[in-house]
Amino acid sequence: MEAYLSEWLALMVRWFHVIAGVAWIGASFYFIWLDNHLREPPEWKKQEGIKGDLWAIHGGGVYEVAKYKLGPKKMPKELHWFKWEAYSTLLSGLALLFVVYYMGSPGYLIDPAKADISMGAGIAIGLGTLAGVTALYEALIRSPLADNGKAFGLVLFAILLVVNWGLFQVFSGRGAFIHVGAVIGTIMVGNVFLGIVPSQWALVNALNEGREPDARVAKLAEQAKLRSTHNNYLTLPIIFIMISNHYPMLYSHEYGWAILAAIGFITAFTRHYFNLKHRDIHRPSILLASAIMTVTLIWIIAPTPTTSASTDSAAVSDETVTQIVETHCVACHAETPTQPGFQSAPAGIRLDDLSLLADHNGKVRQAAVDTHYMPLGNSTGMTEEERELLGAWLSER
């Protein structure tokens, strides 16, 4: 019953996290699109302090959207704030981190073959990394480096690359991936909480007090816009990481950290194309380059047969494979798992019968032979010889 309720808890938290993330990232996409599509307003609107406006049609109606240079002379009674989407995404993400990685199966987070650390140490490393990188980002964005967009982007990418590589040295591939995503998500929410919302409050307070927004308020607004732009470029990488736990071919690769870095760069670069396009700057070469880089990455990391040439597939008996699977797989992948923390077979993959093993041939080969992702953290001590024997048997099925 405990495992059953744990699965429901993980499901509900994950569901809420996805909903909150969709709302937040959707708002980010929309407002960047909106800013890039604002056009110079008529003179009479400029005199009212309007910087740009836009006309749109949606849902059977026509909308007029206007953006003030800073704010209207008098604040409206009702003002919609876009912040709870970000906070909800972070809180639900942290809850999911605890439910799945800190309180769930240790194999999701810790790989003894990399670093034989306790769960407490793993949690400390994970949360410490989140706090440390966010503090470093805050120091950088408040420094003169923030005035140079390209230099700032390169420095931030280098920081995330080092963090990415470092986490892969102590965590399982899946645990490292999700913590890099948590780092990026924390930076993004930090941008909202520490920069965007304070600038909005400064503007609202000035207008409510009847003061003309001064240079300080204008500077805060400018930095808030910069933080919003940073968040926009980080959206596609973080969406990828949110779904990456379904694909061990990536995070269980020997160079999983480099794969994640490459995908992060490609997705952010792709986002750059759309940001330019919204400003009527068309650079299809960016999409072409992104596509070429993606295909190249797929080709580079394509698995190669790991079964030894000396292994005679015909000589691998069903009894041998049954023994391997019973020793290393069926504790989790059975109709009724005996491994603590599992109510049912992960991903619905049962291997307690050879016919079922043959049915899941490709997935088993990828997880246990090509990538060594399974068993989790190799907690059962599966040997290279056993993997070769399993691979040889699967190659004939």
N, C-alpha and C positions, 0 to 999 in steps of 0.2 A: 504493500500500500504506500509506503514511503517513496519508493521509486516512481510509482504511478503518479502521485501528487507532485513530485519533483518535475516530471515531464510536463504536467499541466502548467506548473508555475513558469517553467522555461518557455513554453509555448505562448502563454499570455504576455509575458514580459517582452518576448521577441516581437510579437504582433504589435504591441503598443509602440515599441521602439521603431518599427518600420513605419507605422502611421505617423508618428512624430517626425521622423526623418523625412518622409515624403512632404509633409506640410512645411518643414523648415527649408529644405532644398528647393521645393517648388517656389517658395517666396523669394529665395535668393535668385533663382533663374528669372522670375518675373520682374523683380526690381532692377536687376542689371539690364534686362531687355528694355524696361520702361525708360531708364536713364539714357540708354543709347538711342532710343527712338524719339526722344523729346525734340521738338522743333522750335525755332525762334518764334515767339508769340507776337501778335500785333502790338503796336506802340502803346495803345491804351492799357493793355495787360501789363506791359513792362512798367508802366507808371504805378501799377499796384504791387510791384515787387515780384512779379511772376517771371521766372527764369526761362521756362519752356513749357509747352503743352503738347497734348497728344489726343487724337480722336480714335476711338476703336469701337467695334461692334462685336457683341458676344451675347449669347443667350436671348436673342430676340430684341435687344436694345442697343442704343448708341450711347457710348460713354465719352465724357470729356474729362481728361486728367490734366491737372496743372501742377507744376512744381515751383514753389517759391525759391528765390535765391537763398533766403534763410528761413523766413517765416512770415505769416501775415501780420498786419498791424495788431490784430486781436485774435487770441487763440479761440477756436471753436469750443463749444461745450463738450462735445464728444470727439475724442481723438483716439484712433486705433493704433495700438502699439504692436510691433512684431518682435516679440522676444520670448514668449512662452513656448513657441515651437522649438527654439534652440535649447532652452532649459530642459524641456521635457525629453528631448532627444538625448541630452547628456545624462540625465538622471536614469532614464530607462536603459541606456547603454551601459552605465556603471552597474545597474542592477543585473543586467544580463551577464556582464563580466563576472560578477560574483556567483550567480546561479550556475552558469555553465562551466566556467574555468576555475574559480576559486573554491566552489563547494561541490562541483561535479566530479567526474572521473579525473584523477591526477594526470592521466595520460594526455588529456587535452592541452595541458599547460606545460608539463615537465617531461623532458626526454633525458633519462639517466645516461644515455650514451653521450650526450653533450655535456651536461652538468648535473651531477647527482646532488640536487638541492632539496630542501624541505619545502612543503607547500607554503609555510610561513615566509620563508626566504623569497619564494617566487612572487608572493603577493607584495612583499616589500619592494622588490625590484620593479614590479609592474607599476604600482601606484607611485613609487618614487620617480620613475621615468616620466610619468604623466606630469607630475608637479614640476620636475626639474626643467623639462623641455618647454613647458608653458611659461615658466619664469624667464627662461632665456629668450624666448620669442618676444615677451613683453619688453625686455631690456632692449632688444634690437629695434622693435618698431617705434620705440620712444627715442631712438638715437638718430643721428644724421643719415645713417645708412638707409632709412626708410624713404629718403628723398630720391634715391636712385633705384627705380623699380627693378631693373634687370639685375643689378648687383645684389639687391635684397633677395630676389628670387633664387639666385645661385647659392647664396649663403644658406638660405632656408632649406633648399634641396640638399645641400651638403650635410647640414645638421640632421635632417631626416634620414639620409643615407647612413650616417654613422650610427644613429639610433637603431635603424633597421638591421644593420649588420650585427650590432652588439646584442640585440634581443635574440637573434638567431643563434648566438653562441650559448645561450643559457636556457632558452625555451624551445619547445617543439615548434615545428614550422607553423602549425595552425595557431599556437599560442602567440608566436612572434607576429604573425600577420595581424591578428586581432588587436594586439597591443599597439602596433604602429597605427592602426585605424583609430584606436582610442586616443593616442597622442594627437593625431590630426584633428579629431573631433573636439578634444579639450582645447586646443588652440583656437578652433573656430568659435566655440562657445565663449572662450576668454575674450575674443574680439567683440562679441556682443555685449558681454557683461562689463568688461573693463574699458571699452572704447566707444562702441556705438550707442549704447543706452545712456551713458554719462553725457555724451555730446547732445543727445536729444533732450535730456533733462535740463542741460544748461540753456538750450534754446528756449524751451518751454518756460523756464523760470524767468528768463529775461523778458519775454513777451508778456507773461502774466504780471510782471512788476512794472510794465510800461516802459521798459528800457529798450533802446535800440541795440540789437546784438552787436557786441564789440568784437575787436580783433581776436580775443581769446575764444569766443564762441565760434567765430569763423574758422579758426585753426582747429578746434575740436571737430567741427563738421567736416573739414577737409580730411582729417585723419580717420574719421568714421567712414567716409567714402572709401578711403584706401583699405581699411580693414574689411569692408564689405566686398571689395574687389578681390582681396586675398582669399576670403571665404569662397567666393565664386569659383576660383581656379582650383580649390581643394575639393569641390563637390564630387566631381567624377571619380577621382582616386578613392574617396571614402565610400562611395556607393559600391565600387568594385570590391573593396575590402569587406563590406557588409555581406556580400554574397560569396566571398572566396572560400568560406569554410566547407563548401560543397565540392571543392575541386583540389584534392590532394596532389594531382599532377603538378600543381604550382607550388604550394607551400611545403610539400615534402621533397621537393627537388633539392639536390645537393647545393645548388646556388639559388635557393628560394629567395634570399634577401635581394639578390641582383635582379631576379625576375620581378619582384615587387617594385623595386626602384624603376625598372624599365617601364612597367605598366603605369606607375604613377606619373612618370614623365610624359608618356604617350597620351594618357587621358587628359592631363592638364594642357598639353599642347593642342589637343583636339578642341578643348574648351576655348582656347584662344581664338581659334577660327570662328566660332560662333559669336564671341564677343566682338570681334572685328566686323563680322557680317552685319550685326545689329547696328553698326555705325556706317553701313554702306561701304565698307572696305572688304572687297572680295579677294580672298587668297586661297583658292582651291588647292594650291601647292601644299598648304598645311595639311589638308585632309589626305592628299596623296602621300605625303611623307609619313603621316601617321599610319596609313594603311600599309605602306612598305615596311615600316618598323614593326608593325604587328605581325605581318606574315613572316618576317625575318625571325622574330622572337619565337613564333610557333615552330618554325623549322629548326632553330637552334636547340630548343629544349625537347624536341620530339624524342620519346624513349627509344632506346636500342635494346634488342634482345639481350637479356641477362642470363639466359640459360647457357651453361657451359657446353661447348661443342662435344665434350667427352660424355655428356649425359645422354644416354640412349632413352628417348621418350618411350619407346615400346617396352623397355625393361622396368618402367616405373609402374608398380602394381597398384590396383585400387586399394589394397590393404595398407600400403605405405602412405598413400595420400590421405586415407581415412584417419590414420594415426596422427599425421601432421595437423590436419584440420581439427581433430578432437583436442589436440594438445594446445593449439594456438588460436583457434577461431570460435569454437562453438560456445565458449563461456559467455560470449556476447551475442553471437549470430545464431541464435536458436529460437525455437518457438517460445521457450521459457528460459530466458538467460539466467545464469547463476552468478554472473558478475554483478557486484553491488553497484547500484546507480542506474541499472538498465531494466526497464519494465518490459521492453520488447526489443526485437532485433534492430540495431541501428540501420536507418534508411530502409527498413523492411527487408533486409538481405539476410535470409536464413541459409546456413551452410551445414545443417545437421544431417544432410543426405547428399550423396555424391551427385544425384541428378540435379539438385538445387545448386551445387557447386558449379556444375557444367552450365547451368542456366545463367549464372552470374560470372561467366568466364572472364569477360573483359574487365569488369570492375575489380574482381579479385586479383587478376594479373597486375592491374595498375596499382592497387593498394598494397599488395603483399610481395610482389615480385619486382616490378619496375621501380617503385618509389620507396618501398620499405616503410610506408606509413603505418601499416598494420603488422602486428598488433600494436596498439597504442603504446608508445614509449618502449616498444619491444619488451613489455613487462614479462612475457613468457619465455624470453630468450630464444627466439627463433633464429636458427643458424643460416648461413649462406647456402650450405648444402641442402637444407630443407627447402629454401626458397627456389633453388635450382630444380629440385625434384618436383615441386609443385608447378613451377613454370613449364617443365617438360611435359607433365601430365596434361596441363591445360592446353598446351599447343596442339595436342592431338584431339581435342574435343571441339 
